[in-house]
Amino acid sequence: MLINPIKQMTYSKVIRLIEVILILTGIYAIFAFTRMSINKDMKISTITENENERTLTNIVRTNIGKEQFNIDNLQIDTGNKRIKADNIQTNISRIQDEKLLKRTKIFKKLLMDKLDQADVPVNQVVKTRSKFHRVSGIVNIYNISKSQIVNTSLCIDTRTPSVFTMCTWELDKDAWVSKDIHNTGQWEPLVTQTIYDVLNQGRKMTFIDIGANMGYFSLLAASIGHDVVSVEPWDQHIQKLVHSIHINKFENKITIVNNAISNSRRELHFYVPWPNNQGAARLVLGNQNVENNQRFSANSITLNDLANLIQTKDIVMKIDIEGHECRALEKADVIFDRFNVIFISMEWVVMRLYRDKYGTACPPENIQKMLEMLTRRGFVPYSFRNNIQLDPYESDKWMYDDIYWKPRPF
């Protein structure tokens, strides 16, 4: 069968066109597939990069967090080290303070030992040792060397077991102590003899005269050769004592403390109830009217404040402060703990007569505390009259002007 050449040519062209189309289609498909692959790879790469960036960001943030945590720990450690450093500094300061205190105590002990071994004048001792108290200005040491002597003709030689010269008030102003001394040559003979016997034992002692008045017992102790701490709040009494000190040349034996003794440090006000008894000065109580009486004031200290003025192991004490004795002994633990108190002479009559009066310094309960303290420390009370031992639980029956205490015999 014959085919039309024209048709044959057309058919060939169509076939050819189809082949071209197919070829182009295939090329396009390949191109499209390749493009899709490239885009997919690019997306994957972008995602990977983003994920890597996020991962790196998280890692960096984690590292920053760790660094911050480390910084916080370092700050805490630094704070702890500062606390430790402060504690160490505090301990160092405490150790330094303890060493300083220890050195001070050692120095004071060595000084006291040296003073006990050497015959050093009392004024020099006071000047050296009172530095411990003068820092706070508590104890008022009366300057004997620079004090003016009050000219008076009423100076008399006593008739005591150890004779000394004593200067007194005019007799019309003091019809009690001054008059007795001028008439008899002594004051309270039983008390004088007992205290003399206690002091005259041939060993070194310090006599503590609380409420010295004109210094009768202070002068007695100095005349035996003992060192004396004489405590008196009224400067007019002190002037008489200073005159006696210069006449007897006791400047190196007696230290005068111009203070009152109580259970605290404060200013106290006194008055003299009777114009002819200068030794009976009493405390002004509250709003008490004392306009017509002679008055004076003084700063009080405690018995403990006298400790640095005492330079011997053994001490003898006389306390006569017009009914304030129980208060004075409330703050005396340092004296009793540090020294050997071998004798205490105590006025009793004013405490006994005024114990139930309103506003009294020593009511029954305070007197009882004083008795219990002394009894607990091993002291026994006696009467100067025939040296009769007294019962501390029956003190309301003690009808005596003066009593004394001494350690219980073993």
C-alpha positions as a Markdown table, in Angstrom:
| # | Residue | x | y | z |
|---|---|---|---|---|
| 1 | Met | 0.0 | 0.0 | 0.0 |
| 2 | Leu | 1.3 | 3.3 | -1.0 |
| 3 | Ile | 1.6 | 6.2 | 1.6 |
| 4 | Asn | 1.1 | 9.7 | 0.6 |
| 5 | Pro | 4.5 | 11.4 | 0.7 |
| 6 | Ile | 2.9 | 14.5 | 2.1 |
| 7 | Lys | 1.2 | 12.6 | 4.9 |
| 8 | Gln | 4.4 | 10.7 | 5.5 |
| 9 | Met | 6.3 | 13.9 | 5.9 |
| 10 | Thr | 3.7 | 15.3 | 8.2 |
| 11 | Tyr | 3.6 | 12.2 | 10.4 |
| 12 | Ser | 7.4 | 12.3 | 10.7 |
| 13 | Lys | 7.3 | 15.9 | 11.8 |
| 14 | Val | 4.6 | 15.1 | 14.4 |
| 15 | Ile | 6.7 | 12.2 | 15.7 |
| 16 | Arg | 9.7 | 14.4 | 15.7 |
| 17 | Leu | 7.8 | 17.2 | 17.5 |
| 18 | Ile | 6.6 | 14.7 | 20.1 |
| 19 | Glu | 10.1 | 13.5 | 20.6 |
| 20 | Val | 11.3 | 17.0 | 21.1 |
| 21 | Ile | 8.5 | 17.7 | 23.5 |
| 22 | Leu | 9.3 | 14.5 | 25.4 |
| 23 | Ile | 12.9 | 15.4 | 25.5 |
| 24 | Leu | 12.1 | 18.9 | 26.8 |
| 25 | Thr | 9.7 | 17.5 | 29.3 |
| 26 | Gly | 12.3 | 15.1 | 30.5 |
| 27 | Ile | 14.9 | 17.9 | 30.7 |
| 28 | Tyr | 12.4 | 20.0 | 32.7 |
| 29 | Ala | 11.6 | 17.2 | 34.9 |
| 30 | Ile | 15.2 | 16.6 | 35.6 |
| 31 | Phe | 15.7 | 20.3 | 36.2 |
| 32 | Ala | 12.7 | 20.5 | 38.5 |
| 33 | Phe | 13.8 | 17.5 | 40.4 |
| 34 | Thr | 17.2 | 18.9 | 40.7 |
| 35 | Arg | 15.9 | 22.2 | 41.9 |
| 36 | Met | 13.6 | 20.5 | 44.4 |
| 37 | Ser | 16.6 | 18.5 | 45.8 |
| 38 | Ile | 18.7 | 21.7 | 46.0 |
| 39 | Asn | 15.9 | 23.6 | 47.8 |
| 40 | Lys | 15.3 | 20.7 | 50.2 |
| 41 | Asp | 19.0 | 20.5 | 50.9 |
| 42 | Met | 19.1 | 24.2 | 51.5 |
| 43 | Lys | 16.1 | 24.0 | 53.8 |
| 44 | Ile | 17.7 | 21.2 | 55.7 |
| 45 | Ser | 20.9 | 23.1 | 55.9 |
| 46 | Thr | 19.1 | 26.2 | 57.1 |
| 47 | Ile | 17.2 | 24.2 | 59.7 |
| 48 | Thr | 20.4 | 22.6 | 60.8 |
| 49 | Glu | 22.1 | 25.9 | 61.0 |
| 50 | Asn | 19.3 | 27.3 | 63.0 |
| 51 | Glu | 19.2 | 24.3 | 65.3 |
| 52 | Asn | 23.0 | 24.6 | 65.7 |
| 53 | Glu | 22.7 | 28.3 | 66.5 |
| 54 | Arg | 20.0 | 27.5 | 69.1 |
| 55 | Thr | 22.1 | 24.8 | 70.5 |
| 56 | Leu | 25.1 | 27.0 | 70.7 |
| 57 | Thr | 22.9 | 29.7 | 72.2 |
| 58 | Asn | 21.7 | 27.3 | 74.8 |
| 59 | Ile | 25.2 | 26.1 | 75.5 |
| 60 | Val | 26.4 | 29.7 | 75.8 |
| 61 | Arg | 23.5 | 30.4 | 78.1 |
| 62 | Thr | 24.2 | 27.3 | 80.1 |
| 63 | Asn | 27.9 | 28.3 | 80.4 |
| 64 | Ile | 26.9 | 31.8 | 81.4 |
| 65 | Gly | 24.6 | 30.3 | 84.1 |
| 66 | Lys | 27.4 | 28.1 | 85.3 |
| 67 | Glu | 29.7 | 31.1 | 85.4 |
| 68 | Gln | 27.1 | 33.1 | 87.3 |
| 69 | Phe | 26.7 | 30.2 | 89.7 |
| 70 | Asn | 30.4 | 30.1 | 90.1 |
| 71 | Ile | 30.5 | 33.8 | 90.7 |
| 72 | Asp | 27.8 | 33.5 | 93.3 |
| 73 | Asn | 29.7 | 30.7 | 95.0 |
| 74 | Leu | 32.8 | 32.8 | 94.9 |
| 75 | Gln | 30.9 | 35.7 | 96.5 |
| 76 | Ile | 29.6 | 33.3 | 99.1 |
| 77 | Asp | 33.1 | 31.9 | 99.7 |
| 78 | Thr | 34.4 | 35.5 | 99.9 |
| 79 | Gly | 31.7 | 36.4 | 102.4 |
| 80 | Asn | 32.5 | 33.3 | 104.5 |
| 81 | Lys | 36.2 | 34.2 | 104.3 |
| 82 | Arg | 35.4 | 37.7 | 105.4 |
| 83 | Ile | 33.3 | 36.3 | 108.3 |
| 84 | Lys | 36.1 | 34.0 | 109.2 |
| 85 | Ala | 38.6 | 36.9 | 108.9 |
| 86 | Asp | 36.3 | 39.0 | 111.2 |
| 87 | Asn | 36.1 | 36.1 | 113.7 |
| 88 | Ile | 39.9 | 35.6 | 113.5 |
| 89 | Gln | 40.3 | 39.3 | 114.1 |
| 90 | Thr | 37.9 | 39.2 | 117.0 |
| 91 | Asn | 39.7 | 36.2 | 118.5 |
| 92 | Ile | 43.0 | 38.0 | 118.0 |
| 93 | Ser | 41.6 | 41.1 | 119.8 |
| 94 | Arg | 40.2 | 38.9 | 122.6 |
| 95 | Ile | 43.5 | 37.2 | 123.0 |
| 96 | Gln | 45.3 | 40.5 | 123.0 |
| 97 | Asp | 42.9 | 41.8 | 125.6 |
| 98 | Glu | 43.4 | 38.7 | 127.7 |
| 99 | Lys | 47.1 | 38.9 | 127.4 |
| 100 | Leu | 47.0 | 42.6 | 128.4 |
| 101 | Leu | 44.8 | 41.8 | 131.4 |
| 102 | Lys | 47.0 | 38.9 | 132.3 |
| 103 | Arg | 50.1 | 41.1 | 132.1 |
| 104 | Thr | 48.3 | 43.7 | 134.2 |
| 105 | Lys | 47.4 | 41.2 | 136.8 |
| 106 | Ile | 51.0 | 39.8 | 136.8 |
| 107 | Phe | 52.4 | 43.3 | 137.1 |
| 108 | Lys | 50.1 | 44.1 | 140.0 |
| 109 | Lys | 51.0 | 40.8 | 141.8 |
| 110 | Leu | 54.7 | 41.4 | 141.3 |
| 111 | Leu | 54.3 | 44.9 | 142.5 |
| 112 | Met | 52.4 | 43.8 | 145.6 |
| 113 | Asp | 55.1 | 41.1 | 146.3 |
| 114 | Lys | 57.8 | 43.7 | 146.0 |
| 115 | Leu | 56.0 | 46.1 | 148.3 |
| 116 | Asp | 55.6 | 43.4 | 150.9 |
| 117 | Gln | 59.3 | 42.7 | 150.8 |
| 118 | Ala | 60.5 | 46.3 | 150.8 |
| 119 | Asp | 60.1 | 49.1 | 153.3 |
| 120 | Val | 58.5 | 51.6 | 150.8 |
| 121 | Pro | 56.9 | 54.8 | 152.0 |
| 122 | Val | 53.1 | 54.7 | 151.8 |
| 123 | Asn | 52.8 | 57.9 | 149.8 |
| 124 | Gln | 55.0 | 56.4 | 147.1 |
| 125 | Val | 53.0 | 53.2 | 147.2 |
| 126 | Val | 49.7 | 55.1 | 146.8 |
| 127 | Lys | 51.1 | 57.2 | 144.0 |
| 128 | Thr | 52.1 | 54.1 | 142.1 |
| 129 | Arg | 49.3 | 51.7 | 142.9 |
| 130 | Ser | 46.5 | 54.2 | 142.8 |
| 131 | Lys | 47.0 | 54.6 | 139.1 |
| 132 | Phe | 44.7 | 51.6 | 138.6 |
| 133 | His | 41.9 | 53.6 | 140.2 |
| 134 | Arg | 42.8 | 57.1 | 139.3 |
| 135 | Val | 42.0 | 56.2 | 135.6 |
| 136 | Ser | 38.3 | 56.3 | 136.5 |
| 137 | Gly | 38.7 | 59.0 | 139.2 |
| 138 | Ile | 36.9 | 56.9 | 141.8 |
| 139 | Val | 39.1 | 57.1 | 144.9 |
| 140 | Asn | 39.8 | 60.7 | 146.1 |
| 141 | Ile | 43.3 | 60.5 | 147.7 |
| 142 | Tyr | 43.8 | 63.5 | 150.0 |
| 143 | Asn | 47.1 | 65.2 | 149.3 |
| 144 | Ile | 48.7 | 65.3 | 152.7 |
| 145 | Ser | 52.0 | 67.0 | 151.6 |
| 146 | Lys | 50.2 | 70.0 | 150.0 |
| 147 | Ser | 47.4 | 70.4 | 152.5 |
| 148 | Gln | 47.4 | 73.4 | 154.8 |
| 149 | Ile | 47.8 | 72.7 | 158.5 |
| 150 | Val | 45.0 | 74.2 | 160.6 |
| 151 | Asn | 46.6 | 76.0 | 163.5 |
| 152 | Thr | 45.1 | 74.8 | 166.7 |
| 153 | Ser | 46.3 | 74.6 | 170.3 |
| 154 | Leu | 44.2 | 71.6 | 171.0 |
| 155 | Cys | 46.8 | 69.0 | 170.3 |
| 156 | Ile | 47.5 | 66.5 | 173.2 |
| 157 | Asp | 49.6 | 63.5 | 173.8 |
| 158 | Thr | 47.5 | 60.4 | 174.4 |
| 159 | Arg | 47.7 | 57.9 | 177.2 |
| 160 | Thr | 47.1 | 54.9 | 174.9 |
| 161 | Pro | 49.3 | 51.8 | 175.0 |
| 162 | Ser | 51.3 | 53.3 | 172.1 |
| 163 | Val | 51.5 | 57.1 | 172.7 |
| 164 | Phe | 51.0 | 59.6 | 169.9 |
| 165 | Thr | 50.0 | 63.3 | 169.6 |
| 166 | Met | 46.4 | 64.0 | 168.5 |
| 167 | Cys | 44.8 | 67.3 | 167.4 |
| 168 | Thr | 41.1 | 67.7 | 168.1 |
| 169 | Trp | 38.1 | 70.0 | 167.8 |
| 170 | Glu | 37.6 | 72.8 | 170.3 |
| 171 | Leu | 35.9 | 71.2 | 173.3 |
| 172 | Asp | 32.7 | 73.4 | 173.1 |
| 173 | Lys | 32.2 | 72.1 | 169.6 |
| 174 | Asp | 32.9 | 68.4 | 170.4 |
| 175 | Ala | 31.9 | 67.4 | 173.9 |
| 176 | Trp | 32.3 | 63.7 | 173.1 |
| 177 | Val | 35.4 | 62.4 | 171.4 |
| 178 | Ser | 37.6 | 65.5 | 171.7 |
| 179 | Lys | 36.6 | 66.1 | 175.3 |
| 180 | Asp | 37.2 | 62.5 | 176.3 |
| 181 | Ile | 40.6 | 62.4 | 174.7 |
| 182 | His | 41.6 | 65.6 | 176.5 |
| 183 | Asn | 40.2 | 64.4 | 179.9 |
| 184 | Thr | 41.4 | 60.8 | 179.8 |
| 185 | Gly | 44.0 | 60.6 | 177.1 |
| 186 | Gln | 42.1 | 58.1 | 175.0 |
| 187 | Trp | 38.7 | 57.2 | 173.5 |
| 188 | Glu | 36.7 | 54.0 | 174.2 |
| 189 | Pro | 39.4 | 52.3 | 176.3 |
| 190 | Leu | 38.1 | 48.7 | 175.8 |
| 191 | Val | 38.0 | 49.1 | 172.0 |
| 192 | Thr | 41.4 | 50.8 | 172.1 |
| 193 | Gln | 43.1 | 48.1 | 174.1 |
| 194 | Thr | 41.6 | 45.2 | 172.0 |
| 195 | Ile | 42.6 | 46.8 | 168.7 |
| 196 | Tyr | 46.1 | 47.6 | 170.0 |
| 197 | Asp | 46.5 | 43.9 | 171.0 |
| 198 | Val | 45.4 | 42.7 | 167.6 |
| 199 | Leu | 47.8 | 45.1 | 165.8 |
| 200 | Asn | 50.7 | 44.5 | 168.1 |
| 201 | Gln | 51.5 | 41.0 | 166.9 |
| 202 | Gly | 54.8 | 41.7 | 165.2 |
| 203 | Arg | 53.7 | 41.1 | 161.7 |
| 204 | Lys | 52.9 | 43.5 | 158.8 |
| 205 | Met | 49.3 | 44.5 | 158.5 |
| 206 | Thr | 47.2 | 47.3 | 156.9 |
| 207 | Phe | 44.7 | 49.1 | 159.1 |
| 208 | Ile | 41.5 | 50.1 | 157.3 |
| 209 | Asp | 39.7 | 52.9 | 159.2 |
| 210 | Ile | 36.2 | 53.4 | 157.8 |
| 211 | Gly | 34.7 | 56.5 | 159.2 |
| 212 | Ala | 38.0 | 57.8 | 160.6 |
| 213 | Asn | 36.6 | 61.0 | 162.2 |
| 214 | Met | 39.7 | 62.9 | 163.5 |
| 215 | Gly | 41.8 | 59.7 | 163.0 |
| 216 | Tyr | 42.2 | 58.4 | 166.6 |
| 217 | Phe | 42.4 | 54.8 | 165.6 |
| 218 | Ser | 44.4 | 55.6 | 162.4 |
| 219 | Leu | 47.0 | 57.3 | 164.5 |
| 220 | Leu | 47.0 | 54.4 | 167.0 |
| 221 | Ala | 47.8 | 51.9 | 164.2 |
| 222 | Ala | 50.4 | 54.1 | 162.6 |
| 223 | Ser | 52.1 | 54.6 | 166.0 |
| 224 | Ile | 52.5 | 50.8 | 166.2 |
| 225 | Gly | 54.2 | 50.9 | 162.8 |
| 226 | His | 51.4 | 49.7 | 160.5 |
| 227 | Asp | 50.3 | 51.2 | 157.2 |
| 228 | Val | 46.9 | 52.8 | 157.3 |
| 229 | Val | 44.1 | 53.6 | 154.8 |
| 230 | Ser | 42.0 | 56.2 | 156.6 |
| 231 | Val | 38.6 | 56.9 | 155.0 |
| 232 | Glu | 36.7 | 60.0 | 156.0 |
| 233 | Pro | 34.1 | 62.1 | 154.0 |
| 234 | Trp | 34.3 | 65.4 | 155.9 |
| 235 | Asp | 37.2 | 67.6 | 155.2 |
| 236 | Gln | 37.0 | 69.3 | 158.6 |
| 237 | His | 37.8 | 66.1 | 160.3 |
| 238 | Ile | 40.5 | 65.5 | 157.8 |
| 239 | Gln | 42.2 | 68.8 | 158.6 |
| 240 | Lys | 42.6 | 67.7 | 162.2 |
| 241 | Leu | 44.0 | 64.3 | 161.1 |
| 242 | Val | 46.5 | 66.0 | 158.7 |
| 243 | His | 47.7 | 68.2 | 161.6 |
| 244 | Ser | 48.3 | 65.1 | 163.7 |
| 245 | Ile | 50.0 | 63.3 | 160.8 |
| 246 | His | 52.6 | 66.1 | 160.4 |
| 247 | Ile | 53.2 | 66.4 | 164.2 |
| 248 | Asn | 53.8 | 62.6 | 164.5 |
| 249 | Lys | 55.7 | 62.4 | 161.1 |
| 250 | Phe | 53.3 | 59.8 | 159.9 |
| 251 | Glu | 53.2 | 61.1 | 156.3 |
| 252 | Asn | 54.6 | 57.8 | 155.0 |
| 253 | Lys | 52.3 | 55.7 | 157.1 |
| 254 | Ile | 48.7 | 57.1 | 156.6 |
| 255 | Thr | 46.8 | 57.4 | 153.3 |
| 256 | Ile | 43.7 | 59.6 | 153.6 |
| 257 | Val | 40.7 | 58.8 | 151.3 |
| 258 | Asn | 38.3 | 61.7 | 151.2 |
| 259 | Asn | 35.1 | 59.6 | 150.4 |
| 260 | Ala | 32.2 | 58.0 | 152.1 |
| 261 | Ile | 31.8 | 54.2 | 152.0 |
| 262 | Ser | 28.5 | 52.7 | 150.8 |
| 263 | Asn | 27.1 | 50.0 | 148.5 |
| 264 | Ser | 27.3 | 52.2 | 145.3 |
| 265 | Arg | 29.1 | 55.2 | 143.9 |
| 266 | Arg | 27.1 | 58.4 | 144.1 |
| 267 | Glu | 27.0 | 61.8 | 145.8 |
| 268 | Leu | 25.8 | 61.7 | 149.4 |
| 269 | His | 24.7 | 64.5 | 151.6 |
| 270 | Phe | 25.3 | 64.7 | 155.4 |
| 271 | Tyr | 24.3 | 66.8 | 158.3 |
| 272 | Val | 25.5 | 67.1 | 161.9 |
| 273 | Pro | 22.4 | 66.7 | 164.2 |
| 274 | Trp | 24.0 | 68.2 | 167.4 |
| 275 | Pro | 26.3 | 71.2 | 167.5 |
| 276 | Asn | 28.4 | 69.7 | 170.3 |
| 277 | Asn | 29.0 | 66.2 | 168.7 |
| 278 | Gln | 30.9 | 66.6 | 165.5 |
| 279 | Gly | 31.4 | 62.8 | 165.2 |
| 280 | Ala | 27.7 | 62.1 | 164.7 |
| 281 | Ala | 27.3 | 63.2 | 161.1 |
| 282 | Arg | 24.3 | 61.4 | 159.5 |
| 283 | Leu | 22.9 | 61.0 | 156.0 |
| 284 | Val | 20.2 | 63.4 | 154.9 |
| 285 | Leu | 17.1 | 61.2 | 154.1 |
| 286 | Gly | 14.8 | 62.3 | 151.4 |
| 287 | Asn | 13.1 | 65.7 | 152.1 |
| 288 | Gln | 14.5 | 65.8 | 155.6 |
| 289 | Asn | 14.7 | 69.4 | 156.8 |
| 290 | Val | 18.3 | 70.1 | 158.0 |
| 291 | Glu | 18.4 | 73.8 | 157.3 |
| 292 | Asn | 19.5 | 74.6 | 160.8 |
| 293 | Asn | 22.3 | 72.0 | 160.9 |
| 294 | Gln | 25.9 | 72.0 | 159.6 |
| 295 | Arg | 25.9 | 70.1 | 156.3 |
| 296 | Phe | 28.5 | 68.7 | 153.8 |
| 297 | Ser | 28.5 | 66.4 | 150.8 |
| 298 | Ala | 30.9 | 63.7 | 149.6 |
| 299 | Asn | 31.1 | 61.1 | 146.8 |
| 300 | Ser | 30.7 | 57.5 | 148.0 |
| 301 | Ile | 32.8 | 54.5 | 146.9 |
| 302 | Thr | 32.7 | 50.9 | 147.9 |
| 303 | Leu | 35.0 | 48.9 | 150.1 |
| 304 | Asn | 36.1 | 47.0 | 147.0 |
| 305 | Asp | 37.4 | 50.3 | 145.6 |
| 306 | Leu | 40.1 | 50.3 | 148.4 |
| 307 | Ala | 41.6 | 47.0 | 147.3 |
| 308 | Asn | 44.4 | 48.6 | 145.3 |
| 309 | Leu | 45.5 | 50.8 | 148.2 |
| 310 | Ile | 46.2 | 47.7 | 150.4 |
| 311 | Gln | 49.8 | 46.4 | 150.3 |
| 312 | Thr | 49.8 | 43.6 | 152.8 |
| 313 | Lys | 48.1 | 40.2 | 153.0 |
| 314 | Asp | 46.7 | 40.7 | 156.5 |
| 315 | Ile | 44.3 | 43.5 | 157.3 |
| 316 | Val | 42.4 | 44.8 | 160.3 |
| 317 | Met | 39.3 | 46.8 | 159.8 |
| 318 | Lys | 37.4 | 49.4 | 161.9 |
| 319 | Ile | 34.0 | 50.5 | 160.6 |
| 320 | Asp | 32.0 | 53.3 | 162.4 |
| 321 | Ile | 29.8 | 55.1 | 159.9 |
| 322 | Glu | 26.7 | 56.0 | 162.0 |
| 323 | Gly | 24.3 | 53.1 | 161.1 |
| 324 | His | 25.4 | 52.6 | 157.5 |
| 325 | Glu | 27.7 | 49.7 | 158.3 |
| 326 | Cys | 25.5 | 47.0 | 156.7 |
| 327 | Arg | 25.4 | 48.9 | 153.4 |
| 328 | Ala | 29.1 | 49.3 | 153.3 |
| 329 | Leu | 29.7 | 45.6 | 153.7 |
| 330 | Glu | 27.4 | 44.8 | 150.8 |
| 331 | Lys | 30.2 | 45.5 | 148.3 |
| 332 | Ala | 33.2 | 44.0 | 150.1 |
| 333 | Asp | 33.7 | 40.6 | 148.4 |
| 334 | Val | 37.0 | 41.7 | 146.8 |
| 335 | Ile | 38.4 | 42.6 | 150.2 |
| 336 | Phe | 37.4 | 39.3 | 151.8 |
| 337 | Asp | 38.5 | 37.2 | 148.8 |
| 338 | Arg | 41.9 | 38.9 | 148.2 |
| 339 | Phe | 43.0 | 39.6 | 151.7 |
| 340 | Asn | 43.2 | 37.9 | 155.1 |
| 341 | Val | 40.8 | 39.9 | 157.3 |
| 342 | Ile | 41.8 | 39.0 | 160.8 |
| 343 | Phe | 39.7 | 41.4 | 162.8 |
| 344 | Ile | 36.7 | 43.8 | 162.3 |
| 345 | Ser | 35.7 | 46.4 | 164.8 |
| 346 | Met | 32.1 | 47.6 | 164.2 |
| 347 | Glu | 29.9 | 50.2 | 165.8 |
| 348 | Trp | 26.6 | 48.6 | 166.6 |
| 349 | Val | 24.5 | 51.0 | 168.6 |
| 350 | Val | 23.2 | 53.2 | 165.8 |
| 351 | Met | 22.1 | 50.3 | 163.7 |
| 352 | Arg | 20.4 | 48.8 | 166.8 |
| 353 | Leu | 18.6 | 52.1 | 167.7 |
| 354 | Tyr | 17.5 | 53.0 | 164.2 |
| 355 | Arg | 16.9 | 49.6 | 162.6 |
| 356 | Asp | 13.1 | 50.1 | 162.7 |
| 357 | Lys | 13.0 | 53.8 | 161.8 |
| 358 | Tyr | 11.5 | 54.9 | 158.5 |
| 359 | Gly | 14.1 | 55.5 | 155.8 |
| 360 | Thr | 17.0 | 54.0 | 157.8 |
| 361 | Ala | 20.0 | 52.7 | 155.9 |
| 362 | Cys | 20.0 | 49.4 | 157.8 |
| 363 | Pro | 16.6 | 47.9 | 158.4 |
| 364 | Pro | 16.3 | 44.5 | 160.0 |
| 365 | Glu | 16.5 | 42.6 | 156.7 |
| 366 | Asn | 19.7 | 44.3 | 155.6 |
| 367 | Ile | 21.3 | 43.8 | 159.0 |
| 368 | Gln | 20.4 | 40.1 | 158.8 |
| 369 | Lys | 22.1 | 39.8 | 155.3 |
| 370 | Met | 25.2 | 41.4 | 156.8 |
| 371 | Leu | 25.2 | 38.9 | 159.7 |
| 372 | Glu | 24.7 | 36.0 | 157.3 |
| 373 | Met | 27.5 | 37.1 | 155.0 |
| 374 | Leu | 30.0 | 37.4 | 157.8 |
| 375 | Thr | 28.9 | 34.2 | 159.4 |
| 376 | Arg | 29.1 | 32.4 | 156.0 |
| 377 | Arg | 32.7 | 33.7 | 155.6 |
| 378 | Gly | 33.6 | 32.1 | 159.0 |
| 379 | Phe | 33.5 | 35.2 | 161.3 |
| 380 | Val | 32.2 | 35.0 | 164.8 |
| 381 | Pro | 30.8 | 38.1 | 166.7 |
| 382 | Tyr | 32.0 | 39.2 | 170.1 |
| 383 | Ser | 31.3 | 41.9 | 172.6 |
| 384 | Phe | 34.2 | 44.2 | 173.6 |
| 385 | Arg | 32.9 | 43.9 | 177.1 |
| 386 | Asn | 34.6 | 40.8 | 178.6 |
| 387 | Asn | 35.0 | 39.4 | 175.0 |
| 388 | Ile | 31.7 | 37.5 | 175.2 |
| 389 | Gln | 30.8 | 35.5 | 172.1 |
| 390 | Leu | 27.5 | 36.5 | 170.6 |
| 391 | Asp | 24.8 | 34.6 | 168.8 |
| 392 | Pro | 24.3 | 36.0 | 165.3 |
| 393 | Tyr | 20.8 | 34.7 | 165.2 |
| 394 | Glu | 19.8 | 36.7 | 168.2 |
| 395 | Ser | 21.2 | 40.1 | 167.2 |
| 396 | Asp | 18.1 | 41.9 | 168.4 |
| 397 | Lys | 19.3 | 41.1 | 172.0 |
| 398 | Trp | 22.8 | 42.7 | 171.5 |
| 399 | Met | 22.6 | 45.6 | 173.9 |
| 400 | Tyr | 26.2 | 46.9 | 173.1 |
| 401 | Asp | 27.6 | 50.1 | 171.6 |
| 402 | Asp | 30.4 | 48.2 | 169.7 |
| 403 | Ile | 31.1 | 44.6 | 168.7 |
| 404 | Tyr | 33.9 | 42.9 | 166.9 |
| 405 | Trp | 34.3 | 40.0 | 164.5 |
| 406 | Lys | 37.2 | 37.6 | 164.1 |
| 407 | Pro | 37.6 | 34.3 | 162.1 |
| 408 | Arg | 36.2 | 31.2 | 163.8 |
| 409 | Pro | 39.1 | 29.2 | 165.4 |
| 410 | Phe | 39.9 | 25.9 | 163.9 |
